[in-house]
């Protein structure tokens, strides 16, 4: 009798069979999983990769949108990148074996819009390749190493260069993903038509340097000036990792301008962030424009050192030059500046301060420095012989490159070593090529001089044309404090100066602006004492001669000095100019030609009583600002007049006397009326309009 199979036994047998089938399936999958990498390794090691060169060349060319070719032998090894890297530069991924390709005689050409020649060539380069990324049409290169590269970077104009890899991914199904680059000995050449640069860097490997892997030396020209210098950088250039700062150090010179940096760069491919110690030096700050495109003022020789940090996004960039200190001429300087892009135009803002400002260091701002100093800072124009007013043109074509909002203050100002002018401050704004100083204020001899200046560089009346307006108010200037080094002034009775000016003009330099200026000038000095000796000690030679001719060598008591000038098309004419003394009433008539830099003034003394004067005839002050003459009706008196006195006379004809005259309203003269007129606010027409007489 046959044995019957129960349902339970049948189920157990079926379960064993299923379990065996599952084990076989798992073993098959495991075998395939092991076999595929082994087969891949065998394939990679045995395949003749030179057959793949056309395919690789085509895919890479398509990815970078320019010719690419491996023209020499191509072979593949299976190894980890760690063996070619310093221990400090390795990550865990670098210990994983990858296919490592060695390519000989490789070149990268320029894009189609550039001249047909190599952008880069290399004797040999090697790179690890992620084969799995190829399945996603991505050429993923974790590490790229160059041997004896030659790189030629070219820029034809602001929008065409060969180092920007722009590719519309909709046009290409392939993309390049490069993580790190190892640099070795080679040559990098940069030719830039925008900055007029033609610079070559010789790159060398540094084997014994614990921080830097490569160094370089520079030679060539930049903006027509010779360039030299050098620097160091890390051996591995990380293009992907945000947390891997790339060390860099450089010291470069172009002519007399020096830029030195030391610090780190994060994600160098996009310059995501920088943290550098930055040192700058040169003959003038405005020369940095050629390197940075940041508009800075014209100055004398300068040097600064501070921390430069940068956050560079896709649409905006932010640079901060913080805690910088340095010198401009003989003046100290320090503060914080911030440069931000992303708006209508870049904007420079910040706060700058000087503990001590030497007044002469302001001269380059308006082109009033010497020709020797101009040559040092490579000025375009030298001051002609015989001209006093600065003719150097303002560079208004640069005013459109940025906006600005910068505050500057100086705690103390030194003029001619002994004459203090204190606490200068100004708020500088640049908006749409309009530069304004609102206000420009400084303390002067116990009083204040406050100005509001507006220079509109967007005008198109001529080359670098500026529509300028200026309002100046001087209040309570104590004459004793103007010349603290002269003991006799401290003992004399001297008063204070008050004045107002309002001018408008169109021009492109200080000289051309004054030559076309319109407006009014008014000044008032109250009671005081003046003498030949005091004027001699103050260095006011023209005033010294005039006082000597009028009164001889003695002290003169003054009641009032009041001056009122109308300025029309660069000619300042006296409306009223009276000097009231105890002995005489002196009137001044005439004009000052600011365009021709000529004085033509007549000084008329009138006795108040029956006294004998050493000079009864009118006195004339005539001639150029550089060397004016004082003469009488008979004969001409030759004078030695310094440029400072001539400039003072140009600003106000009585400037040679005002600092030492003390006056007040006189009961027996027209001083009361003139005081009232002087206290009226001056006016000026809009720039380009003529003042009505």
C-alpha positions as CSV (number, residue, x, y, z in Angstrom):
1,X,0.0,0.0,0.0
2,X,1.5,3.3,-1.1
3,X,2.4,5.9,1.4
4,X,0.2,9.0,1.1
5,X,1.7,12.6,1.3
6,X,0.0,14.8,3.8
7,X,-0.7,18.5,3.0
8,X,1.7,19.6,5.8
9,X,4.6,17.6,4.3
10,X,3.9,19.0,0.9
11,X,4.1,22.6,2.1
12,X,7.4,22.0,3.9
13,X,8.9,20.5,0.8
14,X,7.8,23.4,-1.3
15,X,9.2,25.9,1.2
16,X,12.6,24.2,1.0
17,X,12.6,24.5,-2.7
18,X,11.7,28.2,-2.6
19,X,14.5,28.9,-0.1
20,X,17.0,27.1,-2.3
21,X,15.9,29.2,-5.3
22,X,16.3,32.5,-3.3
23,X,19.8,31.5,-2.2
24,X,20.7,30.8,-5.8
25,X,19.3,34.1,-6.9
26,X,21.2,36.0,-4.2
27,X,24.5,34.2,-5.1
28,X,23.9,35.0,-8.7
29,X,23.3,38.7,-7.9
30,X,26.4,38.7,-5.6
31,X,28.5,37.1,-8.3
32,X,27.4,39.6,-10.9
33,X,28.1,42.4,-8.5
34,X,31.6,41.1,-7.9
35,X,32.2,40.2,-11.5
36,X,31.1,43.6,-13.0
37,X,33.7,45.7,-11.1
38,X,36.3,43.0,-11.8
39,X,35.4,42.9,-15.5
40,X,35.4,46.8,-15.5
41,X,38.8,46.8,-14.0
42,X,40.0,44.2,-16.5
43,X,38.4,46.2,-19.3
44,X,39.9,49.5,-18.1
45,X,43.4,48.0,-17.8
46,X,43.4,46.0,-21.0
47,X,41.4,48.3,-23.4
48,X,43.4,50.4,-25.8
49,X,42.2,53.8,-24.8
50,X,43.7,55.5,-27.7
51,X,40.7,54.2,-29.6
52,X,38.5,56.4,-27.3
53,X,40.4,59.6,-28.0
54,X,38.1,60.8,-30.8
55,X,35.1,60.2,-28.6
56,X,36.7,61.9,-25.6
57,X,37.8,64.8,-27.7
58,X,34.3,65.3,-29.1
59,X,32.6,65.1,-25.8
60,X,35.0,67.5,-24.0
61,X,34.9,70.0,-26.9
62,X,31.1,69.9,-26.7
63,X,31.2,70.4,-23.0
64,X,33.6,73.4,-23.0
65,X,32.4,74.9,-26.3
66,X,35.9,75.1,-27.8
67,X,38.4,72.8,-29.4
68,X,39.9,70.1,-27.2
69,X,42.3,67.3,-28.3
70,X,44.5,64.6,-26.9
71,X,47.1,64.3,-29.6
72,X,49.5,61.9,-27.8
73,X,49.2,58.5,-26.1
74,X,46.3,57.9,-23.8
75,X,46.4,55.2,-21.1
76,X,44.5,54.3,-18.0
77,X,45.6,53.0,-14.6
78,X,43.6,52.1,-11.6
79,X,44.9,54.0,-8.6
80,X,44.0,56.3,-5.8
81,X,44.7,60.1,-6.0
82,X,46.2,60.1,-2.5
83,X,49.6,58.9,-3.7
84,X,50.2,62.2,-5.6
85,X,49.0,64.5,-2.8
86,X,50.5,65.8,0.4
87,X,49.0,64.2,3.6
88,X,47.4,67.5,4.7
89,X,45.6,67.8,1.4
90,X,44.0,64.3,1.3
91,X,40.4,63.5,2.0
92,X,38.8,60.0,2.5
93,X,37.8,59.9,-1.1
94,X,41.4,60.3,-2.3
95,X,42.2,56.8,-0.8
96,X,39.5,55.1,-3.1
97,X,40.9,53.8,-6.3
98,X,39.6,55.4,-9.5
99,X,40.4,55.1,-13.1
100,X,43.3,57.4,-13.7
101,X,44.0,58.6,-17.2
102,X,47.3,59.8,-18.5
103,X,47.1,62.0,-21.6
104,X,50.1,63.3,-23.5
105,X,50.3,66.3,-25.8
106,X,47.0,67.9,-25.0
107,X,45.7,71.3,-26.1
108,X,42.6,73.5,-25.6
109,X,41.8,76.0,-28.2
110,X,40.0,79.4,-28.1
111,X,36.3,79.8,-28.6
112,X,35.0,80.6,-32.1
113,X,34.8,84.3,-31.3
114,X,38.5,84.5,-30.6
115,X,41.7,84.2,-32.7
116,X,42.4,80.6,-33.8
117,X,45.2,79.5,-31.5
118,X,45.8,77.5,-28.3
119,X,44.4,78.7,-25.1
120,X,46.3,76.0,-23.2
121,X,48.7,73.2,-24.0
122,X,50.3,70.6,-21.7
123,X,53.0,68.0,-22.2
124,X,51.1,65.6,-20.1
125,X,48.1,65.8,-17.8
126,X,46.5,63.1,-15.7
127,X,43.1,63.0,-14.2
128,X,40.9,60.6,-12.2
129,X,37.6,59.9,-13.9
130,X,34.3,58.9,-12.3
131,X,32.9,56.3,-14.7
132,X,29.4,56.3,-13.1
133,X,28.9,60.0,-13.9
134,X,29.2,59.2,-17.6
135,X,25.8,57.5,-17.3
136,X,24.3,60.9,-16.5
137,X,26.2,62.6,-19.4
138,X,28.6,64.3,-16.9
139,X,32.4,64.2,-17.2
140,X,33.2,64.2,-13.5
141,X,36.9,64.8,-12.8
142,X,37.7,64.6,-9.1
143,X,41.4,65.5,-9.7
144,X,43.2,67.1,-12.6
145,X,47.0,67.3,-12.7
146,X,49.1,69.3,-15.2
147,X,52.7,68.7,-16.2
148,X,54.5,71.6,-17.8
149,X,51.4,73.5,-18.9
150,X,51.3,76.6,-21.1
151,X,48.3,78.8,-20.7
152,X,47.5,81.9,-22.8
153,X,44.7,84.0,-21.4
154,X,43.4,86.6,-23.9
155,X,40.8,89.5,-23.6
156,X,40.0,91.5,-26.7
157,X,37.4,93.9,-25.1
158,X,35.2,94.0,-22.0
159,X,32.8,91.3,-23.3
160,X,35.2,88.9,-25.2
161,X,37.8,86.7,-23.4
162,X,38.9,83.1,-23.6
163,X,38.8,82.2,-19.9
164,X,35.0,82.4,-19.4
165,X,33.4,79.0,-20.1
166,X,29.8,79.9,-20.9
167,X,27.6,77.2,-22.3
168,X,23.9,76.9,-22.7
169,X,23.2,73.5,-21.3
170,X,20.1,73.2,-23.5
171,X,22.4,73.1,-26.5
172,X,24.7,70.4,-25.0
173,X,23.8,67.2,-23.3
174,X,27.2,66.9,-21.7
175,X,28.6,69.0,-18.9
176,X,32.0,69.2,-17.2
177,X,32.3,68.8,-13.4
178,X,35.9,69.6,-12.2
179,X,36.7,69.4,-8.5
180,X,40.4,70.0,-8.0
181,X,43.5,71.0,-9.9
182,X,47.1,70.2,-9.1
183,X,49.6,72.8,-10.5
184,X,53.2,72.1,-11.4
185,X,55.9,73.9,-13.4
186,X,54.6,75.9,-16.3
187,X,53.9,79.2,-18.0
188,X,50.8,81.5,-17.8
189,X,50.6,84.4,-20.2
190,X,47.9,87.1,-20.0
191,X,47.2,89.6,-22.8
192,X,44.4,92.0,-22.0
193,X,43.4,94.8,-24.3
194,X,41.2,96.4,-21.5
195,X,43.9,96.9,-19.0
196,X,46.7,97.0,-21.6
197,X,48.4,94.1,-19.9
198,X,50.9,91.8,-21.4
199,X,52.2,89.7,-18.4
200,X,53.9,86.3,-18.2
201,X,54.1,84.2,-15.0
202,X,56.7,81.5,-14.7
203,X,55.2,78.8,-12.4
204,X,57.5,76.4,-10.4
205,X,56.8,73.6,-7.9
206,X,57.8,74.1,-4.3
207,X,58.8,70.8,-2.8
208,X,59.9,71.9,0.6
209,X,57.3,74.5,1.5
210,X,54.8,73.2,4.1
211,X,52.1,75.8,3.2
212,X,52.5,76.5,-0.5
213,X,52.9,74.1,-3.3
214,X,53.7,76.3,-6.2
215,X,55.4,79.7,-6.7
216,X,55.6,82.1,-9.6
217,X,57.5,85.2,-10.9
218,X,55.9,87.9,-13.0
219,X,57.2,90.0,-15.8
220,X,55.7,92.2,-18.6
221,X,53.8,95.4,-18.8
222,X,50.5,96.7,-17.3
223,X,48.8,99.9,-18.7
224,X,52.1,100.7,-20.4
225,X,54.2,100.4,-17.2
226,X,56.6,97.6,-16.4
227,X,55.3,94.8,-14.2
228,X,57.3,92.6,-11.9
229,X,56.8,90.5,-8.8
230,X,55.9,87.0,-7.7
231,X,54.0,84.9,-5.2
232,X,53.0,81.5,-3.9
233,X,49.9,79.4,-3.9
234,X,48.6,76.0,-2.7
235,X,49.5,72.9,-4.6
236,X,45.9,71.7,-4.9
237,X,43.3,74.2,-6.2
238,X,39.9,73.1,-4.9
239,X,37.1,74.3,-7.2
240,X,34.2,72.7,-5.4
241,X,34.7,72.4,-1.6
242,X,33.5,75.5,0.3
243,X,35.4,74.4,3.4
244,X,38.8,74.2,1.8
245,X,40.5,77.7,1.8
246,X,43.2,78.0,-0.9
247,X,46.3,79.8,0.4
248,X,47.7,82.6,-1.7
249,X,50.5,85.2,-1.4
250,X,51.6,87.7,-4.0
251,X,53.6,90.9,-4.3
252,X,53.4,92.8,-7.5
253,X,54.7,96.2,-8.8
254,X,53.7,98.2,-11.8
255,X,55.8,101.2,-12.1
256,X,55.8,102.7,-8.6
257,X,52.5,101.1,-7.6
258,X,52.7,98.1,-5.4
259,X,50.0,95.6,-4.4
260,X,50.8,92.8,-1.9
261,X,48.3,90.2,-0.6
262,X,48.5,87.2,1.7
263,X,45.6,85.0,2.8
264,X,43.1,82.5,1.6
265,X,40.5,82.2,-1.2
266,X,37.5,79.9,-0.9
267,X,36.2,78.1,-4.0
268,X,38.6,79.9,-6.4
269,X,36.6,78.9,-9.5
270,X,33.9,81.4,-8.5
271,X,35.9,83.4,-5.9
272,X,33.2,82.7,-3.3
273,X,35.1,84.4,-0.5
274,X,38.4,86.0,0.2
275,X,40.2,86.9,3.4
276,X,43.5,88.7,2.7
277,X,46.0,91.0,4.2
278,X,46.2,93.8,1.6
279,X,49.1,96.3,1.3
280,X,48.9,99.1,-1.2
281,X,51.5,101.7,-2.1
282,X,52.1,104.1,-5.0
283,X,52.6,107.7,-6.2
284,X,48.8,108.4,-6.2
285,X,45.6,106.6,-5.2
286,X,43.9,107.3,-8.5
287,X,46.5,105.0,-10.2
288,X,44.8,102.0,-8.5
289,X,41.9,102.6,-10.9
290,X,43.8,100.7,-13.6
291,X,44.0,97.6,-11.3
292,X,40.7,97.7,-9.4
293,X,38.4,100.0,-11.4
294,X,37.6,101.7,-8.1
295,X,37.6,105.5,-8.4
296,X,39.9,107.0,-5.7
297,X,41.1,110.6,-5.4
298,X,44.3,112.0,-6.8
299,X,46.9,112.2,-4.0
300,X,50.6,112.3,-3.3
301,X,52.6,109.2,-2.5
302,X,50.6,106.8,-0.3
303,X,50.9,103.4,1.5
304,X,48.2,101.5,3.4
305,X,47.8,98.1,5.1
306,X,44.6,96.4,6.2
307,X,42.3,93.4,5.9
308,X,40.4,92.7,2.7
309,X,37.5,90.4,2.8
310,X,35.2,89.6,-0.1
311,X,31.9,87.8,-0.6
312,X,31.4,87.3,-4.3
313,X,28.0,86.0,-5.4
314,X,26.6,85.4,-8.8
315,X,24.8,88.8,-9.1
316,X,26.6,91.0,-6.6
317,X,30.0,91.3,-4.9
318,X,31.0,92.9,-1.6
319,X,34.5,93.9,-0.7
320,X,35.5,95.3,2.6
321,X,38.9,97.0,3.3
322,X,38.8,97.1,7.1
323,X,41.0,98.5,9.9
324,X,43.4,99.9,7.3
325,X,46.1,102.3,8.3
326,X,48.7,104.2,6.3
327,X,50.0,107.5,5.1
328,X,49.3,109.9,2.3
329,X,52.2,112.2,1.9
330,X,53.1,113.3,5.4
331,X,49.5,112.7,6.7
332,X,48.2,109.6,8.4
333,X,45.1,107.8,7.3
334,X,42.9,105.0,8.5
335,X,39.4,103.6,8.5
336,X,37.0,101.3,6.7
337,X,35.8,101.2,3.1
338,X,33.2,99.0,1.5
339,X,32.7,98.4,-2.3
340,X,29.4,96.7,-3.4
341,X,28.2,95.8,-6.9
342,X,24.8,94.7,-8.1
343,X,23.0,98.0,-8.3
344,X,22.8,100.5,-11.2
345,X,26.6,100.9,-10.7
346,X,29.0,99.9,-7.9
347,X,29.0,101.9,-4.7
348,X,31.9,102.9,-2.5
349,X,31.1,103.8,1.1
350,X,32.8,104.1,4.4
351,X,34.5,106.3,7.0
352,X,38.1,107.6,6.8
353,X,40.0,109.6,9.4
354,X,43.3,111.3,9.9
355,X,44.8,112.2,13.3
356,X,47.0,114.7,11.6
357,X,46.6,116.1,8.1
358,X,49.3,118.2,6.5
359,X,47.6,120.9,4.5
360,X,50.0,120.5,1.6
361,X,48.9,116.9,1.1
362,X,45.5,118.2,-0.2
363,X,47.2,120.0,-3.2
364,X,47.0,117.0,-5.6
365,X,43.2,116.9,-5.2
366,X,42.9,120.0,-7.3
367,X,46.2,119.7,-9.2
368,X,47.9,122.4,-7.1
369,X,51.0,120.3,-6.3
370,X,54.4,121.0,-7.9
371,X,55.5,119.7,-11.3
372,X,58.0,117.4,-9.7
373,X,55.2,115.9,-7.7
374,X,53.0,115.6,-10.8
375,X,55.7,113.7,-12.6
376,X,56.0,111.3,-9.6
377,X,52.3,110.5,-9.9
378,X,52.3,110.4,-13.7
379,X,50.0,113.3,-14.2
380,X,48.8,114.0,-17.7
381,X,49.4,117.7,-17.5
382,X,52.2,119.8,-15.9
383,X,51.6,123.3,-14.6
384,X,52.8,125.9,-17.2
385,X,55.4,128.4,-16.1
386,X,53.9,131.6,-14.9
387,X,50.5,130.1,-14.2
388,X,49.3,130.1,-10.6
389,X,45.8,128.5,-10.8
390,X,45.9,124.7,-11.4
391,X,45.3,123.7,-15.0
392,X,45.2,119.9,-14.5
393,X,41.9,118.6,-15.7
394,X,39.5,116.5,-13.5
395,X,39.0,113.0,-14.8
396,X,35.2,113.2,-15.0
397,X,35.0,110.3,-17.5
398,X,35.6,108.0,-14.6
399,X,32.9,109.6,-12.5
400,X,30.3,107.3,-14.1
401,X,31.9,104.1,-13.0
402,X,30.6,104.2,-9.4
403,X,28.6,106.0,-6.8
404,X,30.1,107.0,-3.4
405,X,29.1,107.9,0.1
406,X,32.3,108.5,2.2
407,X,32.8,110.6,5.3
408,X,36.2,112.0,6.1
409,X,37.5,113.8,9.1
410,X,40.9,115.1,10.3
411,X,41.5,115.8,13.9
412,X,44.2,118.3,13.3
413,X,45.6,120.1,10.2
414,X,49.1,121.4,9.9
415,X,49.9,124.2,7.5
416,X,53.5,125.4,7.0
417,X,54.5,123.5,10.2
418,X,53.3,126.3,12.5
419,X,49.9,127.4,11.3
420,X,47.1,125.1,12.7
421,X,43.8,124.7,10.9
422,X,41.8,122.2,12.9
423,X,39.1,119.5,12.6
424,X,38.4,119.2,8.9
425,X,35.3,117.1,8.1
426,X,33.4,116.5,4.9
427,X,30.7,114.2,3.6
428,X,31.5,113.2,0.0
429,X,28.8,111.9,-2.2
430,X,29.0,110.8,-5.8
431,X,25.7,110.0,-7.6
432,X,25.1,109.8,-11.3
433,X,28.5,111.5,-12.0
434,X,27.6,114.4,-9.6
435,X,30.2,114.9,-6.9
436,X,29.2,116.9,-3.8
437,X,30.8,117.9,-0.6
438,X,28.0,118.7,1.8
439,X,29.4,120.2,3.8
440,X,33.2,120.7,3.7
441,X,33.9,122.2,7.1
442,X,37.0,123.0,9.0
443,X,38.0,124.9,12.1
444,X,40.3,127.8,11.4
445,X,41.9,130.0,14.1
446,X,39.1,129.7,16.5
447,X,36.4,130.1,13.8
448,X,34.9,128.0,11.1
449,X,34.9,127.8,7.3
450,X,31.9,125.9,6.0
451,X,31.4,125.2,2.3
452,X,28.9,123.4,0.1
453,X,30.4,122.3,-3.2
454,X,28.6,120.6,-6.1
455,X,30.5,119.4,-9.2
456,X,28.3,118.0,-11.9
457,X,30.4,115.8,-14.1
458,X,27.5,114.7,-16.3
459,X,27.6,118.0,-18.2
460,X,28.5,117.8,-21.9
461,X,29.7,121.3,-22.7
462,X,33.2,120.0,-23.5
463,X,35.8,117.5,-22.5
464,X,35.5,116.6,-18.9
465,X,33.2,119.5,-18.4
466,X,31.9,120.2,-14.9
467,X,29.0,122.4,-13.8
468,X,30.2,123.7,-10.5
469,X,28.6,125.7,-7.7
470,X,30.3,126.7,-4.4
471,X,29.0,128.4,-1.3
472,X,31.6,129.4,1.3
473,X,31.0,131.0,4.7
474,X,33.9,132.1,7.0
475,X,32.9,133.0,10.5
476,X,34.9,134.4,13.5
477,X,38.4,133.7,12.2
478,X,40.6,135.0,15.0
479,X,43.7,136.7,13.5
480,X,45.8,136.1,16.5
481,X,45.4,132.4,16.1
482,X,46.2,132.5,12.4
483,X,49.8,133.4,13.1
484,X,50.6,132.0,16.6
485,X,54.3,132.0,15.9
486,X,54.5,135.9,15.6
487,X,54.8,137.3,19.1
488,X,54.0,140.8,18.1
489,X,50.6,139.8,16.8
490,X,49.8,138.3,20.2
491,X,50.6,141.7,21.8
492,X,48.7,143.8,19.2
493,X,45.0,144.4,19.1
494,X,43.7,142.3,16.3
495,X,40.2,141.2,15.5
496,X,38.4,138.6,13.4
497,X,37.4,137.9,9.9
498,X,34.0,137.1,8.4
499,X,33.3,136.4,4.8
500,X,31.0,134.9,2.2
501,X,31.4,133.7,-1.3
502,X,29.1,132.1,-3.9
503,X,30.3,131.2,-7.3
504,X,29.1,129.1,-10.3
505,X,31.0,128.1,-13.4
506,X,31.5,125.5,-16.1
507,X,35.0,124.1,-16.8
508,X,37.3,121.1,-16.4
509,X,40.0,122.4,-14.0
510,X,40.4,124.9,-11.2
511,X,41.8,127.4,-13.7
512,X,39.1,127.0,-16.3
513,X,36.3,127.1,-13.7
514,X,37.5,130.3,-12.2
515,X,38.1,131.8,-15.6
516,X,34.3,131.3,-16.4
517,X,33.0,131.9,-12.9
518,X,30.1,134.2,-11.9
519,X,28.9,135.3,-8.4
520,X,29.9,137.4,-5.5
521,X,32.7,137.7,-2.9
522,X,32.2,139.6,0.4
523,X,34.5,140.0,3.4
524,X,34.6,142.0,6.6
525,X,37.4,142.6,9.2
526,X,36.7,144.4,12.5
527,X,39.1,146.6,14.5
528,X,42.8,145.9,14.7
529,X,46.4,147.0,14.3
530,X,48.7,146.6,11.3
531,X,52.3,147.5,10.6
532,X,55.1,146.9,8.1
533,X,56.9,144.7,10.6
534,X,53.9,142.4,11.2
535,X,53.3,142.0,7.5
536,X,56.9,141.2,6.9
537,X,56.9,138.5,9.6
538,X,53.7,137.0,8.2
539,X,55.3,136.8,4.7
540,X,52.7,139.1,3.1
541,X,55.0,141.0,0.8
542,X,52.5,142.9,-1.3
543,X,50.7,144.1,1.8
544,X,54.0,145.1,3.4
545,X,54.9,147.3,0.5
546,X,51.5,148.9,0.4
547,X,51.4,149.8,4.1
548,X,55.0,151.1,3.9
549,X,54.1,153.4,1.0
550,X,51.0,154.7,2.6
551,X,52.0,155.1,6.2
552,X,55.7,154.5,6.5
553,X,57.2,152.2,9.1
554,X,54.7,152.5,12.0
555,X,51.7,150.9,13.4
556,X,48.3,151.8,11.9
557,X,45.0,151.6,13.8
558,X,42.2,150.2,11.7
559,X,38.5,150.7,12.2
560,X,37.1,148.6,9.5
561,X,37.9,146.7,6.3
562,X,34.9,145.7,4.1
563,X,35.1,144.3,0.5
564,X,32.4,143.5,-2.0
565,X,33.2,142.0,-5.4
566,X,31.0,141.0,-8.3
567,X,32.4,138.2,-10.4
568,X,31.3,138.1,-14.1
569,X,32.8,135.7,-16.7
570,X,35.9,135.3,-14.5
571,X,36.4,139.0,-13.8
572,X,36.0,140.1,-10.2
573,X,35.3,143.8,-10.1
574,X,35.1,145.9,-6.9
575,X,31.6,147.2,-6.0
576,X,33.0,148.6,-2.8
577,X,36.3,148.1,-1.0
578,X,37.1,150.4,1.9
579,X,39.8,150.4,4.5
580,X,39.0,152.8,7.3
581,X,42.0,153.9,9.6
582,X,42.3,156.6,12.2
583,X,44.2,158.8,9.7
584,X,42.7,157.9,6.3
585,X,39.9,156.4,4.4
586,X,41.4,154.1,1.7
587,X,39.3,152.9,-1.2
588,X,40.3,150.3,-3.7
589,X,38.9,150.1,-7.2
590,X,39.6,147.8,-10.1
591,X,39.3,144.3,-11.2
592,X,41.0,140.8,-11.1
593,X,41.0,138.8,-14.2
594,X,40.9,135.2,-13.2
595,X,41.2,133.9,-16.8
596,X,44.4,135.9,-17.6
597,X,45.6,135.8,-13.9
598,X,46.1,139.6,-13.9
599,X,45.6,142.2,-11.2
600,X,44.5,145.7,-12.0
601,X,43.7,147.5,-8.7
602,X,44.0,151.2,-7.8
603,X,44.4,152.2,-4.1
604,X,43.2,155.7,-3.3
605,X,44.2,157.2,0.1
606,X,42.1,160.1,1.4
607,X,43.1,162.0,4.5
608,X,40.6,162.6,7.3
609,X,42.4,165.7,8.6
610,X,45.1,168.2,7.7
611,X,48.0,165.8,7.9
612,X,51.0,165.2,5.7
613,X,51.2,161.8,4.1
614,X,54.3,160.2,2.7
615,X,52.2,159.3,-0.4
616,X,49.3,161.4,-1.7
617,X,49.1,159.8,-5.2
618,X,47.1,156.7,-6.0
619,X,48.9,153.4,-5.7
620,X,48.5,150.7,-8.3
621,X,48.7,146.9,-7.9
622,X,49.1,145.4,-11.4
623,X,50.5,142.4,-13.2
624,X,50.3,138.6,-13.1
625,X,49.4,136.7,-10.0
626,X,52.8,135.1,-10.1
627,X,54.7,138.4,-9.7
628,X,52.5,141.5,-9.2
629,X,53.9,145.0,-9.2
630,X,53.1,147.9,-6.9
631,X,53.6,151.3,-8.5
632,X,52.8,155.0,-8.2
633,X,52.2,157.6,-10.9
634,X,55.9,158.3,-11.2
635,X,58.1,155.2,-11.4
636,X,57.4,151.6,-10.9
637,X,58.3,149.8,-7.7
638,X,59.6,146.3,-8.2
639,X,58.3,143.8,-5.6
640,X,59.1,140.3,-4.5
641,X,55.7,138.6,-4.1
642,X,55.3,134.9,-3.4
643,X,52.9,132.6,-5.1
644,X,50.8,132.3,-1.9
645,X,50.3,136.0,-1.7
646,X,49.3,136.2,-5.4
647,X,46.8,133.4,-4.9
648,X,45.4,135.1,-1.8
649,X,44.9,138.3,-3.9
650,X,43.1,136.3,-6.6
651,X,40.6,135.0,-4.0
652,X,40.1,138.4,-2.6
653,X,42.1,141.6,-3.4
654,X,42.4,142.5,0.3
655,X,43.7,139.0,1.3
656,X,47.2,140.4,1.8
657,X,45.8,142.8,4.5
658,X,42.9,141.0,6.1
659,X,44.8,138.5,8.3
660,X,46.4,141.4,10.2
661,X,43.7,144.1,10.2
662,X,41.3,144.7,13.0
663,X,38.3,146.8,12.2
664,X,34.8,147.9,13.2
665,X,32.2,150.3,12.0
666,X,33.6,153.9,11.8
667,X,31.5,156.9,12.7
668,X,33.2,159.2,10.3
669,X,33.3,156.9,7.3
670,X,31.1,154.7,5.0
671,X,32.1,151.6,7.0
672,X,28.6,151.2,8.6
673,X,27.0,151.1,5.1
674,X,29.7,148.7,3.9
675,X,29.3,146.4,6.9
676,X,25.6,146.2,6.1
677,X,26.3,145.3,2.5
678,X,29.0,142.7,3.5
679,X,26.5,141.0,5.8
680,X,24.0,140.5,2.9
681,X,24.3,136.9,1.5
682,X,26.1,136.7,-1.8
683,X,24.4,135.2,-4.8
684,X,25.5,133.4,-8.0
685,X,23.7,132.5,-11.2
686,X,23.3,128.8,-12.3
687,X,26.5,127.4,-13.9
688,X,26.9,128.6,-17.4
689,X,24.9,131.8,-16.8
690,X,26.4,135.3,-16.6
691,X,26.1,137.4,-13.5
692,X,24.3,140.7,-14.1
693,X,26.4,143.7,-13.1
